[in-house]
Structures are given as C-alpha cells and as structure tokens.
C-alpha cells in the first residue's frame, strides 16, 4: 500500500510528466530492440554475416553520446519538454527509414543516426520525470521509469512473434514509427520541469566548462559507472535471442516466449529494487543485485531446456534491471542542477560508447568457438557483474538530495 499511496499523492501534472518520460523511454527501447530479434533475417536478406549486422548495434550505441550531448544542451538551455518532443519524432522517423534500407551500408548509416536520436531521450526523460515528482517517491518512480526499457524489449518480442513470420523484418521497423504520436501528447498535456523553470535565470551564464571544472572527477566516475552498467545490460540482452536461435535452434514462438518471460523478470526487478533503494540506499541496492546476478549466470547461459533457460533469464534480468532501476534517481541526485539534462544523459551515453563493442565481442568470441554463445556471454557477464559491484561500492551517493539546489 505504501507504493500505491505514494503514486496516488502525485498531482495531475506530475503524473503526466512521468507518463511522458516513461513512454518516451519505453518506445525508444522498443525501436532499438526490434533489431536484436531480426539479426539473422537481415543478414540473410543482405547476403552477409550475422557479425556484420551486429555492427549496427555497435554504431547505434556508439552514436548515442552525440545525441545525449546535443539534446542535453538543448534541455538545459530551452527546457526538457520541447527537445523531448523533437527527439521522439526524430528516432521514430529514422526507425521507419531503416525498414526501407536497400543494402547493409544504408542500414548501418540509418542505425547510426538512430543512435544519435536514441541517445537524447534518456537524459531528457529522466530529468523531466524526476524533477517533477516529490523526493520521497524518487526511488520507486526511478525503478518504474527505467523499466520502460525492458517493457520496450517485451513489446519487440511480441511484435517478433506475430509480425515477422507473416510480413518479414522490414514491417517490424515500419511499425516502429508509431512512437512519433507521443509528441502530440507531450505538446498538449505535459508541463515544463518546475526545477528547470525555477533555475532558468541562472543558465545564461553557465557553461559546460564550468560544470566540468567543478564536477569533472564526478563526471568521469559516472562515465565509468555507466560503462559497467551498459556492458551489464547489453551483455545480457542484445544477443540472447540470437543465442536461442543459433545455439538451441528454437523457433520464433519459443524465442518470443522466453523473451517475454525474462522481460517480466526485468520489470518486477526494476520496480522492486528501485523502491528498496529508498530504504537501504542506492549503492547497497546495486551491489546486492550485481552479486546475486552472478548466481544466475549458469542457468541463464548453460541450461539445456527452454524452461531452464527461461528461469535463468528471468533471474538474470530481475537482478540486472533491478540494479538499473536505481540509476535514474542515482544519476539525477549526483548531477549538478544547472546541467542535469547534459550531465546525466552524456555520462550515460559515453558509458554506452565504451560498451558499444559488446555485441561484436560476444559474437566474435562465440563464432571463434563454433557458435558457442553460452561461453561468450557467460565469460563477459561474469567479469562485468563483479565490475559493477566494485565500481558502485567505492563511489558516492546522494540519496534524497534536493534536485533544485544550485550547482
């Protein structure tokens, strides 16, 4: 009842701001994860290898810092609302154009541009949502907000099951244009962040150089933290459908069912651990999830049945996304007010840039061992989970801080 009571206490404007941020992130993830289900099909259509197609994932992740930087500056100068609208329309249109790609080169270029748009959304949405709600709800809403990501993955899994067999991979990208409609809701119903409005008078003389001089060490730490986190999420998600298809030869329905199950685990984990972090602290919640995630590695990678893999993947995503559920609040609390839109999103996406090689690393390692994706994924994620625990444990925390304070 505590969580339900907190949600009921939100005002209408706070709810609308949060819904807009949540849907923006969910649909952004939906458009991204469509590709992970069709790597095999795209490779066949373009007469190339799966490893060549996974370069599209790398390019998307590598270009996300560009969008985070550009849209983050726009958000800190002109507010969160208008840049968020533009960003959502941009990534939706690029998703549509991806479906029309005549060859691999064009497809890779469009996925790189999609990465720019995708990179802008998280910092904008997280700032708008968490600056608009009471501090006591921040942990719970952080967990819910971040779970837009696995919900987007779940929607892509459902689309894969019902669209791919009859219409082919291109139609999955065509449907990906629908998030553009969200911009109409934002324009009509969402108010600007009250924290941004309150501090608008201080922004004209503020520069990125000033922020980095005052908070440069902290920014570098956040980039390192987000590098480990992005290796953790992409290392457990991006190639899992390919692993199920290639190593276990499961059909479309089975792959979709397993993906739906582990994304339900992700959704539950993110909300539960996000709320728990309000009690035990952000750092402690993350470290616990990372260490418990190590226990899930074996069933997640080495189970021999669909049921065993589904259980292992459910466990893995519960802990991975449980840790991620803390991140929107954790980064927002650590970032300076006057540059929060840039600081949070840019640190997040620079971490993505470093982690963008994950798909190629795992695919190449698997193919070097005769498509042994289980070995490749288990090796990478075991190292990453330990890294997440260590980097988080030695870092700072600012749970419950006033997001409107100057800095």
N, C-alpha and C positions, 0 to 999 in steps of 0.2 A: 504493500500500500504506500510505502514511503516514496517510491519512484513515481507511482501514479499520481500521488498528491502533488509532487513537485511539478509534474507536467501540467496538471490542472491549474497550477498557480501562474503559468505563463500567460501574458496578455496576448490579445489577438495579433498585434504587430510582431511580437516576439515569436509566436508560432509560425507566422507567415515567413519571417526571415529565416527561421530554422528550416522550414519545409523547402524553401527555395534553394538553400545551400545543400541540403541533403539530396534533393532530386538532381541538382546540377552535378554533384559528385557521383551519384549512382548512375546517371545516364552517360557521364564521361567514361566511367569504368565499363559500362555495357558496350560502348563503342570500341573501347580498347580490347576487351576480351573476346570479341567476335573473332578476331584473327587467330587466337590460340586454338580454336576449335577447327579451323579450316586450313592449317598449315599444309597438311597432306594434300588437300584438294587444290589449293593454289599452286603448289609445286607441280602437281600433275598437269594442270591447265597451262602453266607457263613452261613446261618441259625442263624443269630444273630440280635441284635437290631440296630437301626439307631444310638443311642447314642454310642454304641461300635465302630461303623465305624467312627464316628466323632473324635474318639481318634487319627485316622490317621492324621487329620488336626492339632490336637494339637501337635503331635510328629513332623510333618513337621515344624511347626512354632518354636517349642522348640529347634530343632536341627539347625536352621538357624544361630544362633550366632557362632556355631563351624565353619561353612563354611566361615562366614564373617571374623572371626579371622584368620584362616589358609590362605585363599586366599588373605586377606588383607595384611598380612605379605609378602606373595609372590609378590604381586603387588608393595609394597613399596621397596622390595629388588631387584626384577628382571624385573620390568616394568608391565604395565597394559595389554599388548597385549597377551603374551603367557599364563598367568594364566587364562585370559578370554576364550581363545580357549579351554583349558583343562576343565574348568568349564562347558562350554556349552555341550561338548561331554559327560561329566560325568552325568549331570542331564538328558540328553536325553536317555542314556542307562538305567539309573535307572527307567525312565518312562516306557520304553519298558518292562523291567523285572517285573514291577508292574502288567502288564497285564497278566503275566503268573502265578501269585500267586495261589497256590493250596488251601490256607486257610487264615484265618484272621491274624494269627500270622506272617506268611511270608509277608503278605501285609503290616502290620504295620511296620515291620523291614525295608522293602524297602522304605516305605514312610518317615521313619526317615532318612535313608541315602539320599533320595532325598532332604530332608530338608537341609542337610549339603551342597549339591551342589547348591541348590537354594539360600542359604544364601550368597554364594560367589559372585553371579552375580552382585547385585546392586551396591556395592561399587566399583567394578572393572569398570563397565559400566559408572557409573556417573563420576568417576574420569577421565576416558579416554575421555568421551564426553566433559565435561565442562572445562577440562584443555586444550582442543584443539581449543576452539572457542573464539572469542572476548568477552570482558566483557559486552559490550552493548547488546549482543544477549543472555546473560545468562538467563534472566528471561523467555523469550519466549521459548528458547530451553529446559529449565528446565521443563516447562509445557508440551511441546511436548514429551520429554523423559519419564516423569513419566506416560504419558498416554499410553505408551506401555502396562502398567498393565491392564487397562480396555479393551484395544483392544485385549489383550490375552484372557480376560474373554469373550469378544464378540465372538472370534473365537471358544472358547469352547462351547458357546451357539449354534452356528451354527452347530458344529460337533454333539452336543447332538441331535439336531433336525433331522439330516439326517443320522447319523450313528447308534445311539442307537436302534431305532425301528427295524432295519433290521439285524444288526450284533451283538448287545449286548455291554455291558460296556467294555469288555476286548479290543475290537477293538479301542475304544477311546484312550486307553493307548498305543496300538501298534502304532497308528498314531503319538503319542507324541514323537517318536524317530526322527522325521524329522528335528527338530532344529539342530541336530548334523552337518548338512550340512553347517550351518552358519560358522562353524570354518574354512572351506575352503576359504570362502570369506575374513575372517579376516586375515588369513595367507597370502593371495595373494595381498590384496588391502589396508589394514589398516596400517598406520604408528604408531609408538610408541608415547605416550603423550609427547609433547615438554616440558611441565613443569617437567615431571619426568626426561627426558634426561638432562635438564638444571641443575637439582639438584642432579644428580646421584653421584657426587663426595662427597656430604655431608652425604650420607646414611650409609656408612660403620660403622661410629662411633655412629650412632643414635640408641636408644633403646626405647622399649615401656615404660620402667620405666621412662626414661627422659621425654617422652611425657606426661605421667600421672602426674608427679611431676609439670610440667609447666601448664598443662591444665586439671588437674583432676576434678576440680569443673565444668568446662565447659563440660567435658565428661559426668559427672553424670547428668547434666542438659539435655544434648542431649538424654541420655537414657530415662529420664522421658518424654521428649517431644515426643520421638518416641513410647513410651508406649501408650500415649494417642492417637497418630495418628494411631497406629496399631489396637487398640481397635475400633477406628472410622471406619477404612476401613473394617476390618474383621467382625465387628459388624453389618455392613450394607450389606455385600456381601455374606458371606460364607453360611448362612442358608436361604437366600432369595428364592432360587429355591425349597428347602425342604418345606419352609413355603407355597409357592404357590401350591405345590403338595399335601401336607398333610392337611393344613387347608382349602384351597379353592378347592382342588381336580381338579385342572386344568390339561389338557392333555399336552403331550410333546410339541405340536406346540405352545400352549398358553404360556407355561413357557418360551420356547425359544424366542418367540416374545417379551415378557416383558423384558427378559434379554438383548436382543439386543437393545431395546429402552433405558433402563437405562444406558447401557454402551455407547450409543451415547451421552447421557447427561453427562456422566463422561468425555468422550473425549473432548467435547466442553468446559466444565467447566475447565478442567486442562489447556488447551491451553490459554483460555481467562484470567483466574486468574493468571497463570504464567506470561503472558505478562504484566498484570496490576500491578503485584508486582514490576516491573521495574520502575513504576511511583510512586506508593503510598507506597512502602516499603513491605518487606516480612512479617513482623509481622502484619501489618494492614490488608493485604490481607487475611491472615489466620484467624484472629479474625472475620472479616466480614463474611467469609464463614461459620465458626462454628456457629455463632449466627443466620444466615439466615437458616442454616440447621435445627435448632430447629423448624422452621415454617413448614418444610417438614415432620416432624415425623408423624403427624396424617394421612395425605393422604397416606404416604408410608406404614404405618402399619395397618390402620383401614378402608381403603376404602373397599367397598363390591363388587366392579365390577373389571373386568380385566382392563378396561380403566382407572378407578380411581387409581388402584394400579400402572399401568404403568406411569401415570402422576406423582404420588407421588414419585415413584422410580427414575424417570428422574430428578426431582427436588433434591432429596436427593443426588444422585450421582454427579450432577452438582456441588453442594457445597462441598461434601466430597472430590471428586477428584480435585475440584478447589483448595482446601487447599493443597492437596498433590502435585499439580503441582508446588508449590513453593519450596517444600522440597529439591529436588536435588541441586538447587542453594543455598538455605539457609544453608544446612549442609556443602556443599563444601566451602562456604565462611567463615563459622565459624571454620572449621577444620584446624589444622596446616599443612603446605605444606608437610613436610617430612614424615608425617604419614597419609596423607589423605585417601589412599586406605583402611587402617585399621580403622582409626578413624570414617569415615562416615559409612562404612558398619557394623562395630561392634556395634556402638551405635544404628543404625537402627535395627539390628537383636536382640540385647539384649532387646530392646523395644518389639520386636516380641515375645521373650521368655516370658516376663511378660504377654503379651496379648494372648499367645497361648491357654489359658484356655477359651477363649471367646466362641468357638463353644460348648464346653461341658457345660459351664454355661448357655448359652441360650437354648440349647436342654433340659437340666435337668429342668430348670425353666419352659419351655413350657410343657414338659411332666408331670410335677407336677400339671399343670393346664389343664389337658386333651388336650394336643397338642395345647395350645394357644400360638403359636409362635408370634402373634402380640403383646401380652402383654410383652412377654420376650424381644423381640427385641426393642420395644419402651422404655421400662424401662432402659435397658442397654445403648442405644444410647443417650438418653436424658442426662444422667449423664456424658457420655463421651464427648459430644459436649461442654458442659459447661467447662469441664476439659481442653479441647483443647484450648478454648478461654483464660482461666485464665493462664495456663502454658505458652502459647505463648506470651501473653500480658506482662508478667513480665520477659521475657527472653531477651537476647541480639540480636543484628542484625549487620551484616557486609556487607550490600548490596554494590556491586561494588568493593569489595576489590581485590587486586592483588593476584591471586592464585599462582603466582610464588615466592611470598615473603618467606623468611626463617622463620621457626617457628615450 
